[in-house]
Amino acid sequence: MPEEFTPGERIRVVHCTDEHDPLPAGATGTVRNWNPAPWLRQLAVDYDPPHNHRRLMLTLTDGADTVAKLQPTRHGLTADGHRPTPTRCNR
């Protein structure tokens, strides 16, 4: 089953296929939105500096962009030192 994402989760870019201005491998950010539609699988991310000016959405279909989740440590921080953002429920 394909991996799912939740707003507030931390990710690291493994590979970006943007032909004009790709994000470098290792860029990190916080998931803003996840579209799990099988034909699209698009991830909106708030990137950390120095890439925080970018608004590039990542497409996680076969042969496209690749990301890895950053898991919280026992202190509640991710490996890159950030505290995961709590998720809000829209009702």
C-alpha positions as a Python dict, from the first residue, in 0.01 Angstrom:
ca = {
    (1, 'M'): (0, 0, 0),
    (2, 'P'): (135, 348, -87),
    (3, 'E'): (256, 566, 196),
    (4, 'E'): (12, 825, 331),
    (5, 'F'): (97, 1167, 474),
    (6, 'T'): (-66, 1388, 736),
    (7, 'P'): (-40, 1768, 754),
    (8, 'G'): (223, 1856, 1012),
    (9, 'E'): (450, 1559, 937),
    (10, 'R'): (816, 1631, 862),
    (11, 'I'): (972, 1508, 536),
    (12, 'R'): (1309, 1507, 361),
    (13, 'V'): (1344, 1523, -18),
    (14, 'V'): (1529, 1218, -152),
    (15, 'H'): (1487, 1297, -524),
    (16, 'C'): (1315, 1586, -706),
    (17, 'T'): (1240, 1562, -1080),
    (18, 'D'): (1146, 1927, -1145),
    (19, 'E'): (1313, 2000, -1478),
    (20, 'H'): (1363, 2375, -1428),
    (21, 'D'): (1470, 2421, -1067),
    (22, 'P'): (1472, 2098, -863),
    (23, 'L'): (1497, 2095, -486),
    (24, 'P'): (1825, 1942, -371),
    (25, 'A'): (1824, 1602, -204),
    (26, 'G'): (1817, 1657, 172),
    (27, 'A'): (1584, 1961, 166),
    (28, 'T'): (1337, 1933, 456),
    (29, 'G'): (992, 2066, 530),
    (30, 'T'): (651, 2018, 686),
    (31, 'V'): (359, 1861, 499),
    (32, 'R'): (90, 2121, 432),
    (33, 'N'): (-149, 1910, 221),
    (34, 'W'): (-163, 1558, 75),
    (35, 'N'): (-369, 1453, -229),
    (36, 'P'): (-369, 1070, -231),
    (37, 'A'): (-549, 1032, -567),
    (38, 'P'): (-368, 740, -738),
    (39, 'W'): (-310, 927, -1063),
    (40, 'L'): (-171, 1235, -885),
    (41, 'R'): (-36, 1164, -530),
    (42, 'Q'): (65, 1527, -479),
    (43, 'L'): (235, 1661, -166),
    (44, 'A'): (231, 2032, -71),
    (45, 'V'): (520, 2120, 161),
    (46, 'D'): (629, 2424, 363),
    (47, 'Y'): (1005, 2398, 310),
    (48, 'D'): (1266, 2495, 567),
    (49, 'P'): (1531, 2764, 499),
    (50, 'P'): (1709, 2815, 266),
    (51, 'H'): (1425, 2676, 49),
    (52, 'N'): (1135, 2837, 238),
    (53, 'H'): (1061, 3069, -57),
    (54, 'R'): (973, 2765, -274),
    (55, 'R'): (615, 2655, -342),
    (56, 'L'): (696, 2344, -546),
    (57, 'M'): (449, 2059, -496),
    (58, 'L'): (598, 1711, -513),
    (59, 'T'): (434, 1438, -722),
    (60, 'L'): (488, 1094, -570),
    (61, 'T'): (386, 868, -860),
    (62, 'D'): (614, 598, -1007),
    (63, 'G'): (936, 748, -1143),
    (64, 'A'): (863, 1093, -1004),
    (65, 'D'): (968, 1269, -683),
    (66, 'T'): (1074, 1072, -374),
    (67, 'V'): (1059, 1176, -7),
    (68, 'A'): (1130, 1016, 330),
    (69, 'K'): (940, 1082, 652),
    (70, 'L'): (1145, 1220, 942),
    (71, 'Q'): (1047, 1022, 1250),
    (72, 'P'): (1022, 1194, 1591),
    (73, 'T'): (1290, 1095, 1841),
    (74, 'R'): (1218, 999, 2203),
    (75, 'H'): (1231, 1373, 2292),
    (76, 'G'): (949, 1451, 2051),
    (77, 'L'): (1177, 1619, 1795),
    (78, 'T'): (1246, 1494, 1444),
    (79, 'A'): (1599, 1401, 1339),
    (80, 'D'): (1646, 1754, 1201),
    (81, 'G'): (1558, 1913, 1538),
    (82, 'H'): (1200, 2025, 1466),
    (83, 'R'): (892, 1950, 1672),
    (84, 'P'): (614, 1804, 1452),
    (85, 'T'): (326, 2046, 1399),
    (86, 'P'): (-2, 1929, 1555),
    (87, 'T'): (-273, 1849, 1302),
    (88, 'R'): (-598, 2044, 1306),
    (89, 'C'): (-935, 1890, 1240),
    (90, 'N'): (-1159, 2099, 1011),
    (91, 'R'): (-1520, 2045, 1106),
}
